[in-house]
Amino acid sequence: MKLASAEAIEKHRKLGKSISIWQDGQIITLTAEQIPPYDPEKSQIQET
């Protein structure tokens, strides 16, 4: 599930779309420029 989420977020970033996340008890909207790029080599998310 985490890998699918990371891939969906990366797709939004590449398409220039914003995402909304829950952070510190609030909904925060991140623009595509604010979304950090997903690097599978540095990620600790493992495929199952």
CYANA upper distance limits for C-alpha pairs under 8 A (distance plus 0.5 A):
  1 MET  CA      5 SER  CA      6.74
  2 LYS  CA      6 ALA  CA      6.65
  2 LYS  CA     45 ILE  CA      7.21
  3 LEU  CA      7 GLU  CA      6.65
  3 LEU  CA     45 ILE  CA      6.65
  3 LEU  CA     46 GLN  CA      7.60
  3 LEU  CA     47 GLU  CA      7.25
  4 ALA  CA      8 ALA  CA      6.63
  5 SER  CA      9 ILE  CA      6.64
  6 ALA  CA     10 GLU  CA      6.64
  6 ALA  CA     38 TYR  CA      7.54
  7 GLU  CA     11 LYS  CA      6.63
  7 GLU  CA     38 TYR  CA      8.28
  8 ALA  CA     12 HIS  CA      6.86
  9 ILE  CA     13 ARG  CA      6.79
  9 ILE  CA     19 ILE  CA      7.98
  9 ILE  CA     35 ILE  CA      8.47
 10 GLU  CA     14 LYS  CA      6.69
 10 GLU  CA     37 PRO  CA      7.08
 10 GLU  CA     38 TYR  CA      6.54
 11 LYS  CA     15 LEU  CA      6.66
 12 HIS  CA     16 GLY  CA      6.60
 12 HIS  CA     17 LYS  CA      5.39
 12 HIS  CA     18 SER  CA      7.17
 12 HIS  CA     19 ILE  CA      7.77
 12 HIS  CA     32 ALA  CA      7.43
 13 ARG  CA     17 LYS  CA      6.42
 13 ARG  CA     18 SER  CA      7.71
 13 ARG  CA     32 ALA  CA      5.09
 13 ARG  CA     33 GLU  CA      7.72
 13 ARG  CA     35 ILE  CA      6.74
 13 ARG  CA     37 PRO  CA      7.99
 14 LYS  CA     32 ALA  CA      7.94
 15 LEU  CA     32 ALA  CA      8.37
 16 GLY  CA     31 THR  CA      8.13
 16 GLY  CA     32 ALA  CA      5.47
 16 GLY  CA     33 GLU  CA      8.11
 17 LYS  CA     31 THR  CA      7.18
 17 LYS  CA     32 ALA  CA      5.93
 18 SER  CA     29 THR  CA      7.21
 18 SER  CA     30 LEU  CA      5.96
 18 SER  CA     31 THR  CA      4.77
 18 SER  CA     32 ALA  CA      5.61
 19 ILE  CA     29 THR  CA      6.13
 19 ILE  CA     30 LEU  CA      5.90
 19 ILE  CA     31 THR  CA      7.16
 19 ILE  CA     32 ALA  CA      8.10
 20 SER  CA     27 ILE  CA      6.96
 20 SER  CA     28 ILE  CA      5.96
 20 SER  CA     29 THR  CA      4.66
 20 SER  CA     30 LEU  CA      6.62
 21 ILE  CA     27 ILE  CA      6.13
 21 ILE  CA     28 ILE  CA      5.82
 21 ILE  CA     29 THR  CA      6.85
 21 ILE  CA     30 LEU  CA      8.23
 22 TRP  CA     26 GLN  CA      6.10
 22 TRP  CA     27 ILE  CA      5.15
 22 TRP  CA     28 ILE  CA      6.65
 23 GLN  CA     27 ILE  CA      6.75
 23 GLN  CA     28 ILE  CA      7.00
 30 LEU  CA     34 GLN  CA      6.13
 30 LEU  CA     35 ILE  CA      6.93
 31 THR  CA     35 ILE  CA      7.14
 38 TYR  CA     43 SER  CA      8.07
 39 ASP  CA     43 SER  CA      6.57
 40 PRO  CA     44 GLN  CA      8.50
 40 PRO  CA     45 ILE  CA      8.35
